[in-house]
């Protein structure tokens, strides 16, 4: 296989754990094999390392700092402006290393995501592996600070599979939003497949949920990891004080339905506000 085909294979292997694996650092080696409870586990770095290993391109099962320090990978000379890399220089399978909370690590690296092509990244946070818009995610990380005051933004990009002498052009595939007879789908440009059974963070900074058929959920409650979320008329996860089916609900800054008492205070114009709610 050429470099592009190898990279595509890694991305396709990672796609098999989207919305499936549970987060665990202790059980991170059960990424593609079931644990005794019948479930799969991984964390941000092991999910990527095992995707490479499963396609025959393994470089070791490393943590985020190990990915940065490994001599088997190279650092890509890519400009990073306000936390956002020059996407034109990225290749599928590239590993985006972000600062975390541990100052003892090299460059304070504490999280990694993988580029999948056409502005999409995939990675495993504290929930399940998911796809995100690279610009929206990098902006969010860049605007987030640790308690010690440094940004949790992009630090560097690492690559394992090097370019062929002559790059192979990507085939034309469906990419982005597409309205179809049965509803809206979002196609991932790296594979041409729709997002299924997973959250998707779009470039508008809003989260959307797609069912097993790849259809965007709208005007409906959705239960995820034991928490209730409401997807609005446009399919975006809603937040704040909402009236739904003639009943009032409060959804916090993460979109979770709140079952505890909340305090609303009027602003200078008399409009009710909830101080803890931010976009």
C-alpha positions as a printed Julia matrix, in Angstrom:
279×3 Matrix{Float64}:
   0.0    0.0    0.0
   1.08   3.57  -0.56
   1.2    6.13   2.24
  -2.31   7.45   1.58
  -3.81   3.96   1.69
  -1.99   3.17   4.94
  -3.26   6.39   6.5
  -6.78   5.67   5.3
  -6.6    2.2    6.84
  -5.65   3.71  10.21
  -8.57   6.16  10.05
 -10.99   3.38   9.1
  -9.75   1.22  11.96
 -10.26   4.1   14.4
 -13.8    4.54  13.04
 -14.7    1.12  14.48
 -14.31   2.39  18.06
 -16.26   5.65  17.6
 -19.11   5.66  20.12
 -18.09   2.2   21.38
 -15.09   2.31  23.73
 -15.29   3.54  27.31
 -12.59   5.77  28.78
 -10.07   4.11  31.09
  -6.35   4.56  31.56
  -6.12   1.39  33.64
  -7.85  -0.78  31.01
  -6.44   1.08  27.97
  -5.07  -2.15  26.46
  -8.61  -3.43  25.83
  -9.09  -1.14  22.87
  -9.81  -3.8   20.24
 -10.3   -6.8   22.51
 -13.08  -7.2   25.04
 -12.43  -6.95  28.73
 -13.96  -9.57  31.06
 -17.15  -7.5   31.27
 -17.58  -7.7   27.5
 -16.78  -4.02  26.93
 -13.94  -2.16  25.21
 -11.74   0.48  26.87
  -9.1    2.99  25.82
  -7.84   6.52  26.38
  -6.73   9.26  24.0
  -3.25   7.92  23.24
  -3.93   4.17  23.34
  -6.9    4.49  20.96
  -4.61   6.02  18.32
  -1.63   3.75  18.97
  -3.77   0.62  18.76
  -5.46   1.82  15.55
  -1.98   2.01  14.01
  -0.98  -1.38  15.44
  -4.14  -3.1   14.18
  -3.35  -1.98  10.63
   0.24  -3.25  10.81
   1.76   0.21  11.26
   2.46   0.07  14.99
   5.07   2.28  16.62
   4.38   1.19  20.22
   1.55   1.75  22.69
   2.63   5.11  24.08
   1.13   7.83  26.23
   0.81  11.4   24.98
   4.3   12.35  26.15
   5.69   9.19  24.57
   4.16  10.11  21.22
   6.03  13.41  21.41
   9.33  11.83  22.48
   9.36   8.79  20.18
  12.12   8.79  17.57
   9.85   6.8   15.25
   7.66   9.85  14.71
   8.54  13.26  13.29
   7.29  16.7   14.24
   5.58  18.45  11.32
   6.65  22.02  10.64
   3.14  23.45  10.62
   2.18  27.01  11.53
  -0.17  27.25  14.53
  -2.09  30.53  14.78
  -4.31  31.13  17.85
  -4.27  27.39  18.47
  -5.27  26.41  14.92
  -2.8   24.59  12.63
  -2.38  25.14   8.89
  -4.73  22.36   7.8
  -3.28  22.27   4.28
  -0.07  20.76   5.71
  -1.77  17.97   7.64
  -2.1   14.35   6.56
  -4.56  11.68   7.71
  -3.21   9.95  10.78
  -1.28  12.99  12.01
  -1.37  13.29  15.8
  -2.27  16.68  17.28
  -0.73  17.07  20.72
  -2.43  19.45  23.17
  -1.26  20.88  26.49
  -2.77  19.34  29.61
  -2.63  20.08  33.32
   0.65  18.33  34.2
   3.56  20.8   34.13
   6.11  17.99  34.56
   5.43  16.56  31.09
   7.43  17.72  28.06
   5.76  20.86  26.69
   2.98  20.11  29.26
   1.47  17.69  26.72
  -1.6   15.94  28.11
  -3.97  15.07  25.26
  -3.83  13.86  21.66
  -6.31  13.75  18.75
  -5.85  12.29  15.26
  -6.48  14.07  11.97
  -8.85  12.19   9.65
  -8.82  14.51   6.64
 -11.09  17.29   5.32
 -11.08  19.28   8.56
 -12.14  16.39  10.81
 -10.31  15.0   13.85
 -11.12  12.03  16.04
 -10.14  11.32  19.6
 -11.05   9.82  22.95
 -11.83  12.25  25.75
 -13.44  11.3   29.07
 -16.55   9.97  27.32
 -16.44   7.85  24.18
 -14.34   8.34  21.02
 -15.93  10.93  18.71
 -15.39  13.11  15.64
 -14.97  16.89  15.82
 -14.44  19.83  13.52
 -10.74  20.61  13.87
 -11.15  24.41  13.91
 -13.96  24.39  16.47
 -12.09  21.96  18.72
  -8.75  23.76  18.5
 -10.45  27.09  19.25
 -12.13  25.54  22.28
  -8.84  24.11  23.61
  -6.96  27.37  22.94
  -9.56  29.31  24.92
  -9.39  26.92  27.86
  -6.89  27.51  30.69
  -5.57  25.31  33.49
  -5.87  26.4   37.1
  -2.17  27.32  36.89
  -2.83  29.73  34.06
  -1.54  28.19  30.83
  -3.57  27.44  27.73
  -4.61  23.88  26.91
  -4.18  24.52  23.2
  -2.32  22.75  20.4
   1.41  22.3   21.01
   2.65  20.37  17.97
   1.76  17.84  15.29
   3.49  14.45  15.04
   3.52  12.1   12.04
   4.38   8.43  11.65
   3.57   7.49   8.03
   5.72   9.63   5.74
   4.63  10.93   2.33
   5.28   8.91  -0.81
   7.46  10.5   -3.44
   4.32  11.41  -5.4
   1.16  11.94  -3.31
  -1.96  10.13  -4.42
  -4.97  12.46  -4.95
  -7.97  11.74  -2.76
 -11.08  10.35  -4.46
 -14.16  12.56  -4.55
 -16.48  11.65  -1.68
 -19.52  13.15   0.0
 -18.45  15.66   2.62
 -20.33  17.84   5.08
 -24.06  18.39   5.61
 -26.5   16.79   3.18
 -30.32  16.88   3.37
 -31.86  13.61   2.25
 -35.43  12.19   2.12
 -35.11  10.67   5.6
 -33.35  13.65   7.21
 -30.01  15.44   7.58
 -26.71  13.58   7.56
 -23.14  14.81   8.05
 -20.6   13.05   5.86
 -16.98  12.8    6.98
 -14.73  13.97   4.19
 -12.01  11.5    5.11
 -14.2    8.47   4.36
 -17.4    9.68   2.72
 -19.35   7.94   5.5
 -21.97   9.67   7.68
 -21.47  10.16  11.41
 -23.38   7.36  13.19
 -24.19   6.77  16.87
 -21.96   9.67  17.88
 -21.81  13.33  18.81
 -20.38  15.77  16.29
 -19.01  19.25  17.1
 -19.62  21.38  14.02
 -17.77  24.51  12.93
 -20.61  26.61  14.41
 -19.5   25.44  17.86
 -22.71  23.43  18.4
 -23.05  19.71  19.2
 -25.26  17.39  17.17
 -26.23  13.74  17.67
 -26.66  11.24  14.84
 -28.47   7.91  15.24
 -27.41   4.48  13.96
 -28.65   5.3   10.47
 -26.65   8.52  10.44
 -29.75  10.75  10.75
 -29.5   13.95  12.8
 -31.78  13.89  15.85
 -34.0   16.99  16.21
 -36.9   18.12  18.43
 -36.26  15.2   20.75
 -34.84  14.25  24.13
 -31.78  12.0   24.05
 -30.23  10.09  26.96
 -26.44   9.7   26.82
 -24.25   8.23  29.58
 -27.15   8.56  32.02
 -27.76  12.26  31.28
 -30.66  13.79  29.35
 -30.06  16.24  26.49
 -32.53  18.02  24.22
 -31.81  18.45  20.53
 -33.57  21.54  19.15
 -35.45  22.13  15.91
 -32.17  22.66  14.06
 -30.69  19.51  15.64
 -28.26  21.43  17.86
 -28.0   20.57  21.54
 -29.82  23.3   23.51
 -28.66  24.97  26.71
 -30.16  27.22  29.36
 -33.78  27.76  30.4
 -36.1   26.11  27.85
 -39.83  25.5   27.48
 -40.42  22.07  25.92
 -43.88  20.56  25.47
 -45.3   23.37  27.67
 -42.92  22.5   30.52
 -39.85  24.4   31.74
 -36.42  22.79  31.89
 -32.92  24.02  32.66
 -30.02  22.55  30.67
 -26.55  23.43  31.92
 -23.51  24.69  29.98
 -22.8   21.12  28.79
 -26.41  20.62  27.67
 -27.29  18.25  30.53
 -30.8   18.49  32.01
 -30.54  19.84  35.55
 -32.68  18.19  38.23
 -31.39  20.38  41.06
 -32.81  23.81  42.08
 -31.43  26.76  40.08
 -31.37  30.46  40.86
 -32.32  32.94  38.14
 -31.53  36.64  38.52
 -32.79  39.54  36.39
 -30.3   41.62  34.41
 -30.53  45.39  33.99
 -33.35  44.97  31.48
 -35.26  42.6   33.69
 -34.46  39.49  31.65
 -33.82  36.39  33.76
 -30.25  35.11  33.64
 -28.4   32.12  35.08
 -24.86  33.31  36.03
 -23.22  29.89  35.65
 -24.32  29.35  32.06
 -21.7   30.11  29.4
 -21.62  29.29  25.71
